[in-house]
Amino acid sequence: MLIAGPRFAPMMFNEPGVGFQVAGELYAVDDRALLRLDGIESIGSPGNWRVPIEVDPLEGGPSTVAQVYMKSRHLADPIHSGYLARYNDRRFVLPDGHPQIAR
């Protein structure tokens, strides 16, 4: 994962063995929410995919399959960071042009 594009978005690429293992949160969503997320992530447009991956809990225990959003490397222009294991960047710009609100 790295920060890229004009909106300073976190982007993951389907390039196993490149970068770091990414830590994050896992959510269960219904079909309606998944379709909304697919729209936000531009699924169906060239260079945007939802991919099943196997994830391991940080606390140990059995792995599970989760869906992650991946981008084509050509969408990562310009690149604003090196590879990251965790997303802690606050520069993301919302589609309406406003910066992300710090929490």
DSSP file (Angstrom, degrees, kcal/mol; ACC not computed):
  #  RESIDUE AA STRUCTURE BP1 BP2  ACC     N-H-->O    O-->H-N    N-H-->O    O-->H-N    TCO  KAPPA ALPHA  PHI   PSI    X-CA   Y-CA   Z-CA
    1    1 A M              0   0    0      0, 0.0    83,-3.0     0, 0.0     2,-0.3   0.000 360.0 360.0 360.0 143.9    0.0    0.0    0.0
    2    2 A L  E     -A   11   0A   0      9,-2.1     9,-2.9    81,-0.2     2,-0.5  -0.945 360.0-101.7-148.8 171.4    1.1    3.5   -0.7
    3    3 A I  E     +A   10   0A   0     79,-0.4    77,-3.2    -2,-0.3    78,-0.9  -0.860  57.5 143.3 -99.0 127.8   -0.4    7.0   -0.9
    4    4 A A  E   > +AB   9  79A   0      5,-2.5     5,-2.0    -2,-0.5    75,-0.2  -0.944  17.6  52.0-156.0 172.1   -1.0    8.2   -4.4
    5    5 A G  T > 5S-     0   0    0     73,-2.5     3,-1.7    -2,-0.3    71,-0.1   0.042  92.3 -63.1  81.6 170.1   -3.1   10.1   -7.0
    6    6 A P  T 3 5S+     0   0    0      0, 0.0    -1,-0.2     0, 0.0    70,-0.0   0.700 134.5  51.4 -65.6 -18.9   -4.4   13.6   -6.9
    7    7 A R  T 3 5S-     0   0    0     -3,-0.2    86,-2.4    85,-0.1    -2,-0.1   0.357 108.6-120.0 -98.4   5.8   -6.6   12.8   -3.8
    8    8 A F  T < 5 +     0   0    0     -3,-1.7    -3,-0.2    84,-0.2    83,-0.1   0.926  53.1 174.5  56.2  46.5   -3.7   11.3   -1.7
    9    9 A A  E   < -A    4   0A   0     -5,-2.0    -5,-2.5    83,-0.1     2,-0.4  -0.555  37.7-111.7 -86.8 146.4   -5.6    8.0   -1.6
   10   10 A P  E     -A    3   0A   0      0, 0.0     2,-0.4     0, 0.0    -7,-0.2  -0.640  42.3-172.1 -72.0 133.2   -4.3    4.8    0.0
   11   11 A M  E     -A    2   0A   0     -9,-2.9    -9,-2.1    -2,-0.4     2,-0.4  -0.993  14.9-163.3-133.0 135.6   -3.8    2.3   -2.9
   12   12 A M        -     0   0    0     -2,-0.4    59,-3.1    57,-0.3     2,-0.3  -0.914  10.8-150.9-113.4 146.1   -2.9   -1.4   -2.8
   13   13 A F        -     0   0    0     -2,-0.4     2,-2.1    57,-0.2    59,-0.1  -0.877  24.3-119.3-114.7 147.8   -1.6   -3.2   -5.9
   14   14 A N  S    S+     0   0    0     57,-0.4    56,-0.0    -2,-0.3    -2,-0.0  -0.496  72.0 124.7 -84.0  69.8   -2.1   -6.9   -6.6
   15   15 A E    >   -     0   0    0     -2,-2.1     3,-2.0     3,-0.2    -1,-0.1  -0.698  52.5-150.0-129.9  76.1    1.6   -7.5   -6.6
   16   16 A P  T 3  S+     0   0    0      0, 0.0     3,-0.1     0, 0.0    -2,-0.1  -0.173  81.3  22.7 -52.4 136.3    2.3  -10.4   -4.1
   17   17 A G  T 3  S+     0   0    0      1,-0.2     2,-0.5     3,-0.0     4,-0.1   0.374  98.6 107.6  88.7  -3.7    5.7  -10.1   -2.5
   18   18 A V  S <  S-     0   0    0     -3,-2.0    -1,-0.2    -5,-0.1     2,-0.2  -0.916  79.4  -8.8-108.5 132.0    6.1   -6.3   -3.1
   19   19 A G  S    S-     0   0    0     -2,-0.5     2,-0.3    -3,-0.1    66,-0.1  -0.578  99.4 -45.0  88.0-150.1    5.8   -3.9   -0.2
   20   20 A F        -     0   0    0     64,-0.4     2,-0.3    -2,-0.2    64,-0.1  -0.754  54.9 -93.9-117.4 161.0    4.6   -4.8    3.3
   21   21 A Q        -     0   0    0     -2,-0.3     2,-0.5    -4,-0.1    -2,-0.0  -0.631  50.5-130.8 -67.1 135.6    1.9   -6.9    4.9
   22   22 A V        -     0   0    0     -2,-0.3     2,-0.3    64,-0.0    64,-0.2  -0.801  13.6-150.8 -99.5 130.5   -0.8   -4.4    5.5
   23   23 A A        +     0   0    0     62,-3.1    64,-0.4    -2,-0.5     2,-0.3  -0.771  36.9 128.3 -94.2 143.0   -2.5   -4.2    8.9
   24   24 A G        -     0   0    0     -2,-0.3     2,-0.3    62,-0.1    62,-0.0  -0.907  52.6 -72.1-167.5-165.3   -6.1   -3.0    9.1
   25   25 A E        -     0   0    0     -2,-0.3     2,-0.5     2,-0.0     0, 0.0  -0.834  32.2-142.3-112.0 148.9   -9.7   -3.7   10.2
   26   26 A L        -     0   0    0     -2,-0.3     2,-0.4    40,-0.0    40,-0.0  -0.939  19.7-174.4-114.3 130.3  -12.1   -6.3    8.9
   27   27 A Y        -     0   0    0     -2,-0.5     2,-0.5     2,-0.0    -2,-0.0  -0.934  21.7-136.7-124.5 146.3  -15.8   -5.5    8.6
   28   28 A A        +     0   0    0     -2,-0.4     2,-0.3     0, 0.0    -2,-0.0  -0.893  31.6 179.3 -96.3 130.0  -18.8   -7.6    7.7
   29   29 A V        -     0   0    0     -2,-0.5     2,-0.1     3,-0.0    -2,-0.0  -0.941  24.9-119.9-130.9 153.7  -21.1   -5.8    5.2
   30   30 A D     >  -     0   0    0     -2,-0.3     4,-2.4     1,-0.1     5,-0.2  -0.335  40.1 -95.6 -83.6 173.9  -24.3   -6.7    3.5
   31   31 A D  H  > S+     0   0    0      1,-0.2     4,-2.1     2,-0.2     5,-0.2   0.859 123.6  53.5 -59.8 -38.0  -24.8   -6.8   -0.3
   32   32 A R  H  > S+     0   0    0      2,-0.2     4,-1.8     1,-0.2    -1,-0.2   0.930 110.8  45.4 -64.6 -45.5  -26.2   -3.3   -0.4
   33   33 A A  H  > S+     0   0    0      1,-0.2     4,-2.7     2,-0.2    -2,-0.2   0.888 110.5  54.9 -64.8 -38.6  -23.2   -1.8    1.4
   34   34 A L  H  X S+     0   0    0     -4,-2.4     4,-2.6     1,-0.2    -1,-0.2   0.901 107.2  50.3 -62.5 -40.3  -20.8   -3.9   -0.7
   35   35 A L  H  X S+     0   0    0     -4,-2.1     4,-1.8     2,-0.2    -1,-0.2   0.887 110.4  49.9 -64.2 -38.8  -22.3   -2.4   -3.9
   36   36 A R  H  X S+     0   0    0     -4,-1.8     4,-2.2     2,-0.2    -2,-0.2   0.921 111.6  48.1 -65.1 -43.4  -22.0    1.1   -2.4
   37   37 A L  H  X S+     0   0    0     -4,-2.7     4,-2.4     1,-0.2    -2,-0.2   0.907 108.0  55.3 -62.8 -41.5  -18.3    0.5   -1.6
   38   38 A D  H  <>S+     0   0    0     -4,-2.6     5,-2.9     1,-0.2    -1,-0.2   0.888 108.4  49.4 -57.8 -39.0  -17.8   -0.9   -5.1
   39   39 A G  H ><5S+     0   0    0     -4,-1.8     3,-1.3     3,-0.2    -2,-0.2   0.924 109.8  49.5 -66.1 -44.7  -19.1    2.4   -6.4
   40   40 A I  H 3<5S+     0   0    0     -4,-2.2    -2,-0.2     1,-0.3    -1,-0.2   0.882 113.7  47.1 -60.2 -38.2  -16.8    4.4   -4.2
   41   41 A E  T 3<5S-     0   0    0     -4,-2.4    -1,-0.3    -5,-0.2    -2,-0.2   0.347 112.8-120.2 -88.5   6.0  -13.8    2.3   -5.3
   42   42 A S  T X 5 -     0   0    0     -3,-1.3     3,-2.2     1,-0.2    -3,-0.2   0.812  41.1-176.8  61.6  33.6  -14.8    2.6   -9.0
   43   43 A I  T 3 < +     0   0    0     -5,-2.9    -1,-0.2     1,-0.3     6,-0.1  -0.445  70.0  36.1 -63.3 133.6  -15.2   -1.2   -9.5
   44   44 A G  T 3  S+     0   0    0      4,-0.8    -1,-0.3     1,-0.5    -2,-0.1   0.045  95.3 103.5 104.7 -22.4  -16.0   -1.8  -13.1
   45   45 A S  S X  S-     0   0    0     -3,-2.2     3,-1.5     1,-0.1    -1,-0.5  -0.668  90.0 -84.6 -86.8 148.4  -13.7    1.0  -14.3
   46   46 A P  T 3  S+     0   0    0      0, 0.0    -1,-0.1     0, 0.0    26,-0.1  -0.230 113.5  20.1 -54.6 134.6  -10.4    0.0  -15.8
   47   47 A G  T 3  S+     0   0    0      1,-0.2    25,-2.2    24,-0.1     2,-0.4   0.566  99.0 105.3  86.7  10.2   -7.7   -0.6  -13.2
   48   48 A N  E <   +C   71   0B   0     -3,-1.5    -4,-0.8    23,-0.2     2,-0.3  -0.985  42.1 166.7-128.6 123.4  -10.0   -1.1  -10.2
   49   49 A W  E     -C   70   0B   0     21,-2.6    21,-2.8    -2,-0.4     2,-0.5  -0.955  34.2-143.0-136.2 152.2  -10.6   -4.5   -8.6
   50   50 A R  E     -C   69   0B   0     -2,-0.3    19,-0.2    19,-0.2    17,-0.0  -0.985  34.0-173.9-108.9 123.4  -12.1   -6.2   -5.6
   51   51 A V  E     -C   68   0B   0     17,-3.1    17,-2.5    -2,-0.5     2,-0.3  -0.951  23.8-126.8-125.4 133.7   -9.9   -9.2   -4.8
   52   52 A P  E     +C   67   0B   0      0, 0.0     2,-0.3     0, 0.0    15,-0.2  -0.646  35.6 173.7 -77.0 134.4  -10.4  -12.0   -2.2
   53   53 A I  E     -C   66   0B   0     13,-3.0    13,-2.9    -2,-0.3     2,-0.5  -0.947  34.3-112.7-134.6 158.7   -7.3  -12.5    0.0
   54   54 A E  E     -C   65   0B   0     -2,-0.3     2,-0.4    11,-0.2    11,-0.2  -0.804  36.0-165.6 -90.9 130.1   -6.5  -14.6    3.0
   55   55 A V  E     -C   64   0B   0      9,-3.4     9,-2.1    -2,-0.5    -2,-0.0  -0.905  10.6-147.3-120.1 147.2   -6.0  -12.5    6.2
   56   56 A D        -     0   0    0     -2,-0.4     7,-0.1     7,-0.2     2,-0.1  -0.932  24.5-116.9-111.6 132.8   -4.6  -13.5    9.6
   57   57 A P    >   -     0   0    0      0, 0.0     3,-1.5     0, 0.0     4,-0.0  -0.424  17.2-132.4 -65.6 141.4   -5.8  -12.0   12.8
   58   58 A L  T 3  S+     0   0    0      1,-0.3     3,-0.1    -2,-0.1   -35,-0.0   0.829 108.1  53.0 -62.1 -31.8   -3.1  -10.0   14.7
   59   59 A E  T 3  S-     0   0    0      1,-0.3    -1,-0.3     0, 0.0     2,-0.1   0.407 118.9-109.7 -84.8   3.0   -4.0  -11.8   17.9
   60   60 A G    <   +     0   0    0     -3,-1.5    -1,-0.3     1,-0.1    -2,-0.0  -0.308  66.3 112.8  91.9 177.3   -3.6  -15.2   16.3
   61   61 A G  S    S-     0   0    0     -3,-0.1    -1,-0.1    -2,-0.1     2,-0.0  -0.523  71.7 -24.0 107.0-177.5   -6.2  -17.7   15.4
   62   62 A P        -     0   0    0      0, 0.0     2,-0.1     0, 0.0    -2,-0.0  -0.320  63.4-120.1 -70.8 148.2   -7.5  -19.0   12.1
   63   63 A S        -     0   0    0     -7,-0.1     2,-0.3    -9,-0.0    -7,-0.2  -0.337  27.8-161.6 -77.1 166.9   -7.2  -17.0    8.9
   64   64 A T  E     -C   55   0B   0     -9,-2.1    -9,-3.4    -2,-0.1     2,-0.5  -0.940  22.1-105.8-143.6 164.1  -10.2  -15.9    6.9
   65   65 A V  E     +C   54   0B   0     -2,-0.3     2,-0.3   -11,-0.2   -11,-0.2  -0.822  40.5 175.7 -96.2 133.3  -10.9  -14.7    3.4
   66   66 A A  E     -C   53   0B   0    -13,-2.9   -13,-3.0    -2,-0.5     2,-0.4  -0.917  29.8-117.0-132.0 158.7  -11.7  -11.0    3.0
   67   67 A Q  E     -C   52   0B   0     -2,-0.3     2,-0.3   -15,-0.2   -17,-0.0  -0.820  32.6-176.6 -95.5 134.8  -12.3   -8.8    0.0
   68   68 A V  E     -C   51   0B   0    -17,-2.5   -17,-3.1    -2,-0.4     2,-0.5  -0.942  24.9-121.5-128.5 153.9   -9.9   -5.9   -0.6
   69   69 A Y  E     -C   50   0B   0     -2,-0.3   -57,-0.3   -19,-0.2     2,-0.3  -0.819  31.6-175.0 -96.4 131.7   -9.8   -3.1   -3.2
   70   70 A M  E     -C   49   0B   0    -21,-2.8   -21,-2.6    -2,-0.5     2,-0.3  -0.909   8.8-152.2-126.4 153.0   -6.8   -3.0   -5.4
   71   71 A K  E     -C   48   0B   0    -59,-3.1   -57,-0.4    -2,-0.3     2,-0.3  -0.849  24.7-106.3-121.1 156.6   -5.7   -0.5   -8.1
   72   72 A S    >   -     0   0    0    -25,-2.2     3,-2.0    -2,-0.3     4,-0.4  -0.602  33.6-119.7 -76.5 144.0   -3.7   -0.7  -11.2
   73   73 A R  G >  S+     0   0    0      1,-0.3     3,-1.8    -2,-0.3    -1,-0.1   0.801 109.7  68.5 -57.8 -29.8   -0.3    0.9  -10.8
   74   74 A H  G 3  S+     0   0    0      1,-0.3    -1,-0.3     2,-0.0     3,-0.1   0.731  93.3  59.3 -65.8 -18.4   -1.0    3.4  -13.6
   75   75 A L  G <  S+     0   0    0     -3,-2.0     2,-1.6     1,-0.2    -1,-0.3   0.608  84.1  85.8 -80.2 -11.9   -3.6    5.0  -11.3
   76   76 A A    <   +     0   0    0     -3,-1.8    -1,-0.2    -4,-0.4     3,-0.1  -0.445  64.9 160.7 -89.1  63.3   -0.9    5.8   -8.7
   77   77 A D        +     0   0    0     -2,-1.6     2,-0.1     1,-0.3   -73,-0.1  -0.963  61.3  20.0-137.6 118.4    0.2    9.1  -10.2
   78   78 A P  S    S-     0   0    0      0, 0.0   -73,-2.5     0, 0.0     2,-0.4   0.596  85.0-145.4 -83.5 163.3    1.7   10.9   -8.6
   79   79 A I  B     -B    4   0A   0    -75,-0.2   -75,-0.3    -2,-0.1     3,-0.1  -0.806  16.0-177.5 -92.2 131.4    3.0    8.8   -5.8
   80   80 A H        +     0   0    0    -77,-3.2     2,-0.3    -2,-0.4   -76,-0.2   0.430  60.9  21.7-110.3  -2.6    3.2   10.6   -2.4
   81   81 A S  S    S-     0   0    0    -78,-0.9     2,-0.1     3,-0.0     3,-0.1  -0.947  73.0-107.5-151.9 169.7    4.8    8.0   -0.1
   82   82 A G        -     0   0    0     -2,-0.3   -79,-0.4     1,-0.2    -2,-0.1  -0.241  69.7 -53.5 -83.5-172.6    6.8    4.8    0.0
   83   83 A Y        -     0   0    0    -81,-0.1     2,-0.3    -2,-0.1   -81,-0.2  -0.397  61.7-158.2 -65.7 143.3    5.3    1.5    0.8
   84   84 A L        -     0   0    0    -83,-3.0   -64,-0.4   -64,-0.1     3,-0.1  -0.922  26.0-162.4-125.0 147.5    3.2    1.5    4.1
   85   85 A A  S    S+     0   0    0     -2,-0.3   -62,-3.1     1,-0.2     2,-0.3   0.590  86.9  29.2 -97.1 -16.9    2.1   -1.3    6.4
   86   86 A R  S    S-     0   0    0    -64,-0.2     2,-0.8   -85,-0.1    -1,-0.2  -0.996  78.9-124.1-144.2 142.8   -0.5    0.9    8.1
   87   87 A Y        +     0   0    0    -64,-0.4   -85,-0.0    -2,-0.3   -65,-0.0  -0.802  49.4 140.3 -93.1 108.2   -2.6    3.8    6.8
   88   88 A N        +     0   0    0     -2,-0.8     2,-0.3     0, 0.0    -1,-0.1   0.112  30.3 124.7-129.0  18.5   -2.1    6.8    9.1
   89   89 A D        -     0   0    0      1,-0.1     3,-0.2    -3,-0.0    -2,-0.0  -0.607  39.4-168.9 -86.1 140.7   -2.0    9.6    6.5
   90   90 A R        +     0   0    0     -2,-0.3    10,-0.2     1,-0.1    -1,-0.1   0.167  64.5  93.1-113.0  16.5   -4.4   12.5    6.8
   91   91 A R        +     0   0    0    -83,-0.1    -1,-0.1     8,-0.1   -82,-0.1   0.479  49.6 132.1 -89.8  -1.3   -3.9   14.2    3.4
   92   92 A F        -     0   0    0     -3,-0.2     8,-2.4   -84,-0.1     2,-0.5  -0.233  47.0-147.9 -54.3 133.6   -6.8   12.3    1.6
   93   93 A V  B     -D   99   0C   0    -86,-2.4    -1,-0.1     6,-0.2     5,-0.1  -0.928  13.8-128.2-107.8 124.3   -9.0   14.8   -0.3
   94   94 A L    >   -     0   0    0      4,-3.0     3,-2.6    -2,-0.5     6,-0.0  -0.246  29.5-103.5 -65.3 157.6  -12.7   13.9   -0.6
   95   95 A P  T 3  S+     0   0    0      0, 0.0    -1,-0.1     0, 0.0    -2,-0.0   0.766 121.6  62.1 -55.6 -25.9  -14.3   13.8   -4.0
   96   96 A D  T 3  S-     0   0    0      2,-0.1    -2,-0.1     1,-0.1    -3,-0.0   0.444 121.8-106.6 -81.4   2.8  -16.0   17.2   -3.3
   97   97 A G  S <  S+     0   0    0     -3,-2.6    -1,-0.1     1,-0.3     0, 0.0   0.361  80.2 125.9  93.4  -5.8  -12.5   18.7   -3.0
   98   98 A H        -     0   0    0      1,-0.1    -4,-3.0    -5,-0.1    -1,-0.3  -0.644  62.8-112.9 -87.5 143.6  -12.4   19.1    0.8
   99   99 A P  B     -D   93   0C   0      0, 0.0    -6,-0.2     0, 0.0    -7,-0.1  -0.311  42.9 -86.7 -68.1 158.7   -9.6   17.6    2.8
  100  100 A Q        -     0   0    0     -8,-2.4     2,-0.5   -10,-0.2    -7,-0.0  -0.382  45.1-115.9 -61.9 140.5  -10.3   14.8    5.2
  101  101 A I        -     0   0    0     -3,-0.1     2,-0.1    -2,-0.1    -1,-0.1  -0.703  29.2-121.2 -82.0 126.4  -11.4   15.9    8.6
  102  102 A A              0   0    0     -2,-0.5    -1,-0.1     1,-0.1   -12,-0.0  -0.421 360.0 360.0 -66.9 140.2   -8.9   14.9   11.3
  103  103 A R              0   0    0     -2,-0.1    -1,-0.1     0, 0.0    -2,-0.0   0.374 360.0 360.0-108.7 360.0  -10.4   12.8   14.0
